[in-house]
Every structure is written in structure tokens, then in C-alpha cells.
């Protein structure tokens, strides 16, 4: 992008990466049969790990938002593909901190997909004849892919998205600005992004301490990642 605005240019670079990674012509590993099974298994694992959050009435909405919107098992390409066209309009309507959270969310989706593609490739090599994933095979593929620094950055981005939403809830006027941006967002094809922000804002507004919730998730996911790399038994335990 040539707007001269660092935030818009940063989003543009991530969008270009997103589009290239999801293009089955540029990235044929999108067709690997292990990819949908990997996403299904990871979504189920996260739901199990989040069970104590889901059973807490004050945290349930935020936990569901993380499971479905932040790192769920579906493709957010429709949401992300429209951002570049309307970012200048969104910049006029929303604070920079909120748009920065959007940028972190897009980067998280891109990085997660890139790591999933590598995992699917590793699973294809490790278990070409199997159809179902389990914790043991997942751990083998996880270590085969490696990239421990990027795994750490993935968790950094999860925390950035959560902390950004927690701050937005505490910022006066953000709720009003989100309502004002609803019409323009829908008119310009950005309804998916608007929904992402509104659902996140509503979920975090119900929390007493959003940052503490994010810290709990971050701590747990870092422990899981460390146990996976160290090939510990039962890496997904509480």
C-alpha cells in the first residue's frame, strides 16, 4: 500500500500474506487432507481446555468469543479481505488502538494458518495412512514443525487481541463509535469485521477484569506449548 499511514500499510502487508497463503494455486498445501482434521481436532482441544472458563458465567461470553472468533477452526478470509478497501473510513470512525487490535487479529489468523499448513504437511509425512488425529500424533507433528519462536509469537498475538479489547471496553466513547461505524461498515462490505469487534466488545464488557482473563489464557497456552516441545506426557492437562 502507498497510503503513507504505517497502520494501513501494516494491515496491507498482512492481507497480502493472508491472500497468498489461502490461495490453493500459490499454496497447494491448502489441499492436504490433514488440514481440516487438524482444525477440527484443535478446536475440540481448545474447547476442552476452556471448559472451566465456559462454566464461569462471567467469563463464558469472552471464552466463546476466543473459541469462535480469535482462534476458531474456520476461515476469516471474508472478514480480512475487505479491510484494505475501507481502512481509511474505519480510521476516521474508530480509535487507532482499536484498529491496532484489528491488525493483530489479522496477523494472528495468518500466522495460525501458516503453522497449520506446516502441521498438515508434517502429518502427511508422519502418518500418510491415518485418518484421525490424537494427542500423541499431534505432539509429534508439533515438534517436527518446530518454530518455537513463532509459536511464542502466536500466543503473544492472542494476548494482544484480548488486551486490546479489554482496553477498548474501558475507553470512553468506543461503544458509541462502534455503533456509528455499523452502517458504513455494512455498506462497504465490512460487516464481518464490524461483527468481530462488536462481539468482542460485548464479551469483554461482561468481564470484571479482562486483562486477568487474558493472562490466564496466555499462561495456560504457553505451558501447553512448552510441554509439547519437551514431549511431556499429557501436555494438555490443566
C-alpha positions in Angstrom: 0.0 0.0 0.0 1.1 3.6 -0.6 -1.1 5.5 1.8 1.9 6.6 3.9 -0.1 5.6 7.0 2.0 2.9 8.9 -1.0 1.2 10.4 -2.8 0.8 7.0 0.4 -0.3 5.4 1.0 -2.9 8.1 -2.5 -4.2 7.6 -2.0 -4.3 3.8 1.1 -6.4 4.2 -0.7 -8.9 6.4 -3.6 -9.0 4.0 -1.3 -9.8 1.1 0.3 -12.6 3.1 -3.2 -13.8 4.0 -4.4 -14.0 0.4 -1.3 -15.7 -0.8 -1.5 -18.4 2.0 -5.1 -19.2 1.3 -4.7 -19.3 -2.5 -4.6 -23.0 -3.4 -2.7 -22.2 -6.6 0.1 -20.3 -4.8 -0.1 -22.6 -1.7 -1.1 -26.1 -2.8 -0.7 -27.4 0.8 -4.2 -26.0 1.4 -5.5 -29.1 -0.3 -3.8 -31.5 2.2 -6.4 -33.9 3.6 -4.9 -33.5 7.1 -5.7 -29.7 7.2 -9.5 -30.0 8.0 -8.9 -32.8 10.5 -6.2 -30.7 12.2 -8.5 -27.7 12.6 -11.3 -29.9 13.9 -9.1 -31.5 16.5 -7.5 -28.2 17.6 -11.0 -26.6 18.0 -12.1 -29.6 20.2 -8.9 -29.4 22.2 -9.3 -25.7 22.9 -13.0 -26.2 23.9 -11.8 -28.8 26.4 -9.1 -26.6 27.7 -11.6 -23.7 28.1 -14.1 -25.8 30.0 -13.5 -24.0 33.3 -13.9 -20.6 31.5 -17.1 -21.8 29.9 -18.5 -22.9 33.2 -17.9 -19.5 34.7 -20.9 -17.2 33.9 -18.8 -14.0 34.0 -16.2 -15.5 31.6 -18.3 -17.7 29.3 -19.0 -15.0 26.7 -15.4 -14.0 26.4 -14.3 -17.7 26.2 -16.8 -18.3 23.4 -15.5 -15.2 21.6 -12.0 -16.6 21.8 -13.0 -20.0 20.6 -15.1 -18.8 17.6 -13.6 -15.5 16.6 -10.0 -15.3 17.7 -8.7 -18.8 17.0 -11.6 -21.0 15.9 -11.3 -23.6 13.2 -12.9 -21.5 10.4 -11.5 -19.2 7.8 -11.9 -15.5 8.3 -10.8 -14.6 4.7 -14.1 -12.8 4.0 -13.6 -10.6 7.0 -10.0 -9.9 6.3 -10.2 -9.5 2.5 -12.4 -6.3 2.8 -10.3 -4.5 5.3 -7.8 -2.8 2.9 -10.6 -1.2 0.8 -12.3 0.6 3.8 -9.5 1.0 6.3 -9.3 4.8 5.7 -13.0 5.1 6.5 -12.6 2.9 9.6 -9.7 5.0 10.7 -11.9 8.1 10.7 -14.5 6.3 12.8 -12.5 4.2 15.3 -9.6 5.0 17.6 -6.1 3.8 16.5 -5.9 1.4 19.4 -9.0 -0.5 18.2 -7.6 -0.7 14.6 -4.3 -1.9 16.0 -6.3 -4.7 17.6 -7.8 -5.5 14.2 -4.3 -5.6 12.8 -3.2 -8.1 15.5 -6.2 -10.2 14.8 -5.4 -10.4 11.1 -1.8 -11.3 11.8 -2.9 -14.0 14.3 -5.2 -15.6 11.6 -2.4 -15.5 9.1 0.3 -17.0 11.4 -2.1 -19.7 12.6 -2.9 -20.7 9.1 0.7 -20.8 8.1 1.5 -23.0 11.1 -1.5 -25.2 10.4 -0.3 -25.8 6.8 3.1 -26.9 8.1 1.4 -29.1 10.7 -0.7 -30.7 7.9 2.4 -31.3 5.9 4.2 -32.9 8.8 1.2 -35.1 9.5 1.2 -36.2 5.8 4.8 -37.3 6.2 4.4 -38.9 9.7 1.0 -40.7 9.1 0.1 -40.9 5.5 -2.5 -43.7 6.0 -4.2 -42.5 9.2 -7.4 -40.5 9.2 -7.8 -39.3 12.7 -5.6 -37.2 14.9 -4.8 -37.9 18.6 -2.7 -36.1 21.2 0.4 -38.3 20.6 0.5 -37.8 16.8 -0.3 -34.1 17.3 2.7 -33.7 19.6 5.0 -35.5 17.1 3.9 -33.2 14.3 4.2 -30.1 16.6 7.8 -30.9 17.4 8.6 -31.9 13.8 7.5 -28.4 12.6 9.4 -26.7 15.5 9.5 -22.9 15.1 9.3 -22.3 18.8 9.8 -18.6 18.5 6.8 -18.3 16.1 4.7 -20.4 18.4 5.5 -17.9 21.1 4.6 -15.1 18.9 1.3 -16.7 18.1 0.5 -16.6 21.8 1.7 -13.0 22.0 -0.8 -12.1 19.4 -3.6 -13.9 21.2 -2.8 -11.8 24.2 -2.6 -8.6 22.2 -6.1 -9.1 20.7 -7.5 -9.8 24.2 -5.7 -7.0 25.9 -6.7 -4.6 23.1 -10.4 -5.5 23.5 -10.1 -5.2 27.3 -8.7 -1.7 26.9 -11.3 -0.7 24.4 -14.1 -1.6 26.9 -12.5 0.9 29.3 -12.1 3.7 26.8 -14.9 6.2 26.9 -16.8 6.6 23.6 -15.7 3.4 21.9 -19.1 1.8 22.3 -20.7 4.8 20.6 -18.2 4.8 17.9 -18.8 1.1 17.2 -22.5 1.9 16.8 -21.8 4.8 14.4 -19.5 2.6 12.3 -22.1 -0.2 11.9 -23.9 1.4 8.9 -20.8 2.4 6.9 -19.2 -1.0 7.7 -22.1 -2.9 6.3 -22.5 -0.6 3.3 -18.8 -1.2 2.3 -18.8 -5.0 2.8 -17.1 -4.9 6.2 -19.9 -6.4 8.2 -17.8 -9.4 9.2 -15.2 -7.1 10.8 -17.8 -5.0 12.5 -19.3 -8.1 13.9 -15.9 -9.3 15.2 -15.4 -6.0 17.0 -18.9 -5.8 18.4 -18.9 -9.4 19.6 -15.5 -8.9 21.2 -16.6 -5.6 22.9 -19.8 -7.2 24.2 -17.9 -10.2 25.5 -15.3 -8.2 27.3 -17.8 -5.7 28.7 -19.2 -8.6 30.7 -15.9 -9.4 32.4 -14.9 -7.9 35.7 -11.2 -8.0 34.7 -10.5 -8.6 31.0 -6.7 -8.4 31.4 -6.7 -11.1 34.1 -8.8 -13.4 31.8 -6.3 -12.9 29.0 -3.4 -13.6 31.4 -5.0 -16.9 32.4 -5.3 -17.9 28.7 -1.8 -16.8 27.9 -0.3 -18.6 30.8 -2.1 -21.8 30.0 -1.2 -21.8 26.3 2.4 -21.1 27.0 2.5 -24.1 29.4 0.9 -26.3 26.8 3.4 -25.2 24.1 6.3 -25.8 26.4 5.1 -29.3 27.4 4.6 -30.2 23.7 8.1 -29.1 22.8 9.5 -31.1 25.8 7.5 -34.2 24.8 5.9 -34.4 28.2 3.1 -36.9 28.8 -0.4 -35.3 28.9 0.7 -31.9 27.6 -2.9 -30.6 27.6 -3.5 -31.1 31.4 -4.7 -28.2 33.5 
